[in-house]
Structures are given as C-alpha cells and as structure tokens.
Amino acid sequence: MKRLDSYFKLTEHNTNVKTEVIAGITTFLTMAYIIFVNPSILSEAGMDAGAVFVATCLAAAIGCLIMGLWANYPIAQAPGMGLNAFFTYGVVLGMGYTWEAALGAVFFSGLTFFLLSIFKIREWIINAIPMTLRLGIAAGIGLFLAMIALKNAGIVVADPATFVTLGDLSQPSAIYALLGFFVITALSYLRVTGAVMIGILGITVIAILLGHNEYGGLMSMPPSIAPTFMAMDLVGALDVAMLSVIFAFLFVDLFDTSGTLIGVAHRGKLLDKDGKMPRIGRAMMADSTASMAGAVLGTSTTTSYIESTAGIASGGRTGLTAVVVAGMFLISLFFAPLAGSIPAYATAGALLYVAVLMTGSLAHADWDDPTEAAPVLIAALAMPLTFSIAEGIALGFISYVAIKTLAGRFKDLNPAVIILALVFAARFLFMG
C-alpha cells in the first residue's frame, strides 16, 4: 500500500487505494460498450470480429496502463467512437481502400501525433484551429454516428427518389434499436452507472429470449488475434489520396484527446493554479502510443474517453484508476462469446446515444454571427451526408476561410487555417 501511495501520490491527491479501485471499475462500466461496438463496426470492413475484439481490449489496456503508470492521470483510453465508423464506412467501404491500408493510416496518424507531442507543436495547432470548426467537427461526428445507427437498424433506408426515407418500423431490428436508445437515454438521465452497457446487454437478452438472436455463450479463452496482428499495410497508407485520411484521423484524435483531457482534468480539479494541465505532454504521448499499438494489433484509433469523468465523480484522482480500468479490459478478453452474441441492432441504440452527446457541441456555437454559424453547419451536415468525416473537415475549413475572407473578417484567420483550406480546395479541384 505504501508503494502504491508513493508511486501514484495518493495521499497528495487526497485519495486511497479503495477509492481508486472503485473509480476504475466505475469508469470501465461506463465505457465497456466499446468491446461490443468496435468489433461490430470494424467487422463490416472485412476484419475478423474475434481478432478485433482482442485488439480492442489489448489496445485499451495498453493505453490505460501508459496513461496511469507514466502520466499518472485517472483517464481511460480505448478505440474511439466516430473514428472507428470513419475507418469502416469512410475509408474502407466509402473510398475503397483495404482495411490493412486503413490500419496503416491509423499507425501514421498515431506516429505524427507522437512527434507533435514530443516537439510541442500540438499547442500551436490546437490554438490555430478556431473553436467554430472544432464545434462543427464534433457535432458532425455525432450526426455521422446517428446516420450509421439509423441505417444499421433499418430505421432509415435508401430511396431512389429522395435518397433516404423511413424504413419499416415494425421490423424487430428497428424496434430493438429504438427501445435500446430509449432505455440508455433514460438510464443516463437517472445517472445509472453503466447505462450504455446495460442497454446493449438488455436488448441482447430480450432478443435471445424472444428468439430473434442466438446466444453464443458467456466465457471462453480469447480468440486468436492472428488475423489482424501486424496486418497493417504501411506502403498502401502512403498513397497520396490517403494523406487526407491520415490527417482526418490525426485531426479528430488531436482535438478529441485535448478536449477530453482538459475537460476531465477540470472536473477532477487536476489543473494547476494557471489553469493548465501538468504532464499534458505525457498524456498526449500515452494517447498516440496507444493508437500506434492499436494499429499493430488490429483496431482503429485509440483515444481518451470522456467517460473517465464517471470515475472522477467516484473519487478517482490518480493513474491507479486508469490501471484498474486496464485490468478490467484484460479480464474482458475472456468474454468473447458474449461479445459475439451482440447483434448490430443492440449497438445501434448505443451509437445513437453517443451521437446525442456529441451533437451537444452545437449549443456552444455563435449562431448570431453568420460567419461563425455557417461553417459549423457546413462541417456538421457534410459528414453524415457525404458519409465521411474527412470530407466534412475539408468543407468546414474551406467554408470558414471563404466566408471570413468575403466578409472582410481577415483578423479571424491565421496562416494555419488558410493553408489547410487551400490544400483541401486544391484536392477537390485537381484530384476529384
């Protein structure tokens, strides 16, 4: 106990081992849905679901261990929502790249993030990108997830005349997805720990009992990770057209991570007297290292989870909380049959709920200023309508610079934003 106290500085943070363990378990329960959702999404890209399940658990455990043991923060990590959807529906199914090349792009984005953290360029980038675009991108990813959830559940279907239309809501998949969403939302409002996981497992059990789903078992030895381990195609990821994909992975992870770190640290009163986060470089490098490790193992970008606030609310203040989360993910490796029993409609409700949380960023946009509001809307709408996070980011940058320039608001622009907008515009004009 004394060694733990000394290493994690428990007394200094006014906490103890029992509190940190409870906080770790609490955080895990709020984010454990990823071990069901991630294999479901990435398997649609052609990846082996069992291998992705193992890669998800291992990547999360690695990220949590580095964050806990090196950065000493109670912040958990796992493959990120939105980025996994972009991986499958944007890069593989949308752009036609192999999942191996997509994993290569994830690796290079993690490597770039790591270098940016080492050379402390991240602050310059974060400060250079207007808050307007950050809000629009966050909301766009939420709407993108919502579209995927509604599509997977058959609630929204293709239509030759109107592109999309309402599906058959009498189908079990639609009913289960909506019921799951309603339950998760209600439980979250009531502050029930593990609301998302409860919703997913609850719908799965009901579907099994009513004969709409098969039960694959509860526990077993972990599946083989061989189908995805070291399968990334680094050469294929260096295709010129893939640069925008690498940038999209990097950009979203960079701002998602920085926002989550600051938000969680503020909630846990872990900021210093100047409002800055000590050891943020280590926290950023923990995130980027986990992303590279995840790509090697066979999963999409790993990032910090806002669900870590649940553990902080339970008293977690040090890296011991994150270490406990890592242990829980390792234990989860033995529940592969349960994960394989989860149908797509059971995770659709969870996706839709995560979409609600992410689109909440729209509330912070300046809707009274058209030069601020328009780029937010463009970026947010472009992602679900083009079915691509990368295209949404590009159109957001282009619209921001174009509108600000035509309005004479040159003071709102900086070199980084202008350069990125020109690069994106050139790609559309000359590369199609």
Summary of the structure (lengths in Angstrom):
residues: 432
radius of gyration: 21.0
end to end distance: 60.8
largest distance: 68.8
contacts: 1670
relative contact order: 0.22
helix: 69%
strand: 3%
